[in-house]
Amino acid sequence: MAIDLTTLLPKRDDTYVGTMAKGLVGSEILRIAAEIRELTAQGRKVCNLTVGDFSPKEFPIPTTLGQGIATALQAGETNYPPSDGVLDLRQSVQRFYERVLGLKYPLEGIVIAGGARPIIYGTYRTLLDEGDTVIYPVPSWNNNHYTHMMGARDTVVVTSADHGFMPTVEQLAPHLSSARLLCLCSPLNPTGTMISPEVLKAICERIVAENRGRKERGQAPLILMYDQIYWTLSFGRTKHVTPVELVPEMAHYTIFVDGISKSFAATGVRVGWGIGPPAIISRMRDVIGHVGAWAPKAEQIAVARSLDDVQGTASFMETMKHRVQERLEALHQGFEKMREAGLPVRAIAPQGAIYLSVQFDLVGKAGLKTNDDIRKLLLEKASFAVVPFQAFGLKDDTGWFRLSVGAVSMADIREAMPRVEATLRAAVSGA
């Protein structure tokens, strides 16, 4: 007879775990997403703009990628990959960056992992000692949690809508001398905005100057982690730029976080890469190896072939970018019409990624006191699911939310916008 442990074992007891785990906050995004899944399981139709993921129905991966994975599995490519990644993939990433970004890195400066998250974790773990300082802007994705896991100190720079929620050099400059790691992301999760070339160049020039002084003093350099996982999704006249193209000396101090999760709508395929100085990447390879955060070998082989299919990759990315942009534009235009009609809402025009920043200026209206009150109102009255900026480290209830379009159709958006407008009108009128 089996031993029934379902009631015997406690579901939560912090006496079992260490200090770091006790203080680690779970993902607010995943908590909200679980709430939406429960509603949809009950038969409720929701315009789900919460998780930064793609519905395979709306955004399937490239056909050649899926076929390539199946072919590699059938060929028996199921054993361990090399700790730094399959050579063919590292070479194809090297060619991809040279071809599209104009940056040719040595192979020793490229490491493959199971998505971008292990690269971010590997960057933190490789560089930081307990008590080291990390600078990051808010809103931004998960830097607060990674800093906590490392036992590091954080310097949080609160950004504003006026600057597209990107930090300015004036905000960062006073803190650079005390930091070991600076974290930037462009296009930015959660805002869908991008850093300007002028601002990024000014920040990089400050980093280079700081590190020249540190080198003379024999101190460890300040490193920039540049998360560009969404860089292939940039719209209109907005141009993605890299630290190294703007200030070549930044090659010594920049770690790129990248992969196929967003560019190929392949979040579940789990292939990412880190690119940077070989002296750092070689140590990161060992960190990733010890936690077993490799991308599966079959997926690596298939991604290598996909990246080398220059015409096919370019065609897929262009089509995908168009389909993301049309959804973002539909939302933005709808909110602009509401704003012009006098409703308390505004949105930042989409620049990149799969996100739109929208402010529902409802705090203090209709008994609404917090962003979570607004979120619940939109979900209950309009079946419109969004994520507040508090999930990205911003503490104040400013009414700003992230809207993610990877899991919705154009029909979902068209049907939802009248419901949102009616909800805002009712909130303003006090109905």
Stockholm file with secondary structure:
# STOCKHOLM 1.0

chainA/1-431         MAIDLTTLLPKRDDTYVGTMAKGLVGSEILRIAAEIRELTAQGRKVCNLTVGDFSPKEFPIPTTLGQGIATALQAGETNYPPSDGVLDLRQSVQRFYERVLGLKYPLEGIVIAGGARPIIYGTYRTLLDEGDTVIYPVPSWNNNHYTHMMGARDTVVVTSADHGFMPTVEQLAPHLSSARLLCLCSPLNPTGTMISPEVLKAICERIVAENRGRKERGQAPLILMYDQIYWTLSFGRTKHVTPVELVPEMAHYTIFVDGISKSFAATGVRVGWGIGPPAIISRMRDVIGHVGAWAPKAEQIAVARSLDDVQGTASFMETMKHRVQERLEALHQGFEKMREAGLPVRAIAPQGAIYLSVQFDLVGKAGLKTNDDIRKLLLEKASFAVVPFQAFGLKDDTGWFRLSVGAVSMADIREAMPRVEATLRAAVSGA
#=GR chainA/1-431 SS CCCCCTTTSCSCCGGGSCHHHHHCCCCHHHHHHHHHHHHHHTTCCCEECCSSCCCTTTSCCCHHHHHHHHHHHHTTCCSCCCTTCCHHHHHHHHHHIIIIISCCCCGGGEEEESSSHHHHHHHHHHHCCTTCEEEEEESCSSHHHHHHHHTCEEEEEECCGGGTTCCCHHHHGGGGGGCSEEEEESSCTTTCCCCCHHHHHHHHHHHHHHHHHHHHHTCCCCEEEEECTTTTCBCTTCCCCCHHHHSGGGGGTEEEEEESTTTTSCTTTCCEEEESCHHHHHHHHHHHHHHTCCCCHHHHHHHHHHHHCHHHHHHHHHHHHHHHHHHHHHHHHHHHHHHHTTCSEEECCCCBTTEEEEEECCTTSTTCCSHHHHHHHHHHHHCEECEEGGGGTCCSCCCEEEEECTTCCHHHHHHHHHHHHHHHHHHHHTC
#=GC SS_cons         CCCCCTTTSCSCCGGGSCHHHHHCCCCHHHHHHHHHHHHHHTTCCCEECCSSCCCTTTSCCCHHHHHHHHHHHHTTCCSCCCTTCCHHHHHHHHHHIIIIISCCCCGGGEEEESSSHHHHHHHHHHHCCTTCEEEEEESCSSHHHHHHHHTCEEEEEECCGGGTTCCCHHHHGGGGGGCSEEEEESSCTTTCCCCCHHHHHHHHHHHHHHHHHHHHHTCCCCEEEEECTTTTCBCTTCCCCCHHHHSGGGGGTEEEEEESTTTTSCTTTCCEEEESCHHHHHHHHHHHHHHTCCCCHHHHHHHHHHHHCHHHHHHHHHHHHHHHHHHHHHHHHHHHHHHHTTCSEEECCCCBTTEEEEEECCTTSTTCCSHHHHHHHHHHHHCEECEEGGGGTCCSCCCEEEEECTTCCHHHHHHHHHHHHHHHHHHHHTC
//
